[in-house]
Amino acid sequence: MRPGGASSEVTGYDAAMTLAACLPDHLRGAATSITPLAGGLSGAGVYRVETPAGTYVLKLAGDAAPVAAWRQTLAIQRRAGDAGVAPRVIHADEARRAVVSELVVNRGLAPRLFNPQTRDATLRQLGQTIRRVHALPLPDGAPARDPREVIAALRAQRAGFVIPTFVGAAIDEVLAESPPAPARPRVTSHNDLNPSNLAFDGERVLLLDWDAAGPNDPFYDLAAVAVFLRLDDAAVAALIAAYDDAPPAALPAGFVHARRLVAAVCASLFLQLARQAGHPGGDAPADAAPTLPDVYGLIGIGALSPGSADGAWAFAQALVRTITDRAAPAR
């Protein structure tokens, strides 16, 4: 240990002191240790903070993060924590763009979802949790961003980067679609409900990483869960029924569109990550591309890392296959 509190497990004395300064006074001390955790796609620094008072997560957005966006994220995350659908925020430092929240021990949502004995209850709990998120009030003046604008911007940024023909065609097709008229008002949406941001603490479903949160169509979060958790239409109907507290019904047109939109947005993000990580790009036939079960299986045995160039490239193709293979038997 060095004087000032943070553990030397963090690279360098100055770095340790900088991280310790982000903590509230009662969490600093000789017994406090700070160690890096794997971050999400936002690029933020994420750390585990061990103290005699408990274990926490420190997240640094970086000084370059726009303060207005950081404040919006913090306001939504605080409300979500108070509502019991996110880890509770215990400290925030605007100057350092730092947030300290409770650590959630994730006991695994996916195993409960894919266990026939707990599947129905898990779908109900997940739908009800998303409804509680969407009931949170939005911060005043929170801007809404059309996901199609995200796709178009990412397409422009990857000019010159060769991608599989079937991938580009599917994304362009979704981008060109006229969305159905909104059937529901915009809500406070998490906007990034991939499996790494869904946790089950033994009692509650909690949502992590609120960086993308903001106004959106309510079907967007439900569609993200459906895509990443590979839910069939019957399971989706049960999820939406739990969300609406109503009997299962035919899938709404808004949801069907949102499912395609989520896959196209996330595939575009993964293509950009693959390029940034040094992937050379290139064409490839659709029938040679991996599916999401393929990708999850490779990650599970340690043969693929989602943060690598190859991992991002595989995820992009697999997400597009959720669009192109919709009418085909699941693999």
Secondary structure, DSSP 8 states (H G I E B T S, - for coil): --TTS--TTSSSHHHHHHHHTTS-GGG-STT-EEEEE---TT--EEEEEEETTEEEEEEE--TTS-HHHHHHHHHHHHHHHHTTSS--EEEEETTTTEEEEE------SHHHHSSTTTHHHHHHHHHHHHHHHHTS---TT-----HHHHHHHHHHHTTT----HHHHHHHHHHHHS-----SS--EEE-----GGGEEE-SS-EEE---TT-EEE-HHHHHHHHHHHTT--HHHHHHHHHHHHTS------HHHHHHHHHHHHHHHHHHHHHHHHTT-------GGGS--HHHHHHHHHTTS--TTSHHHHHHHHHHHHHHHHTTTS---
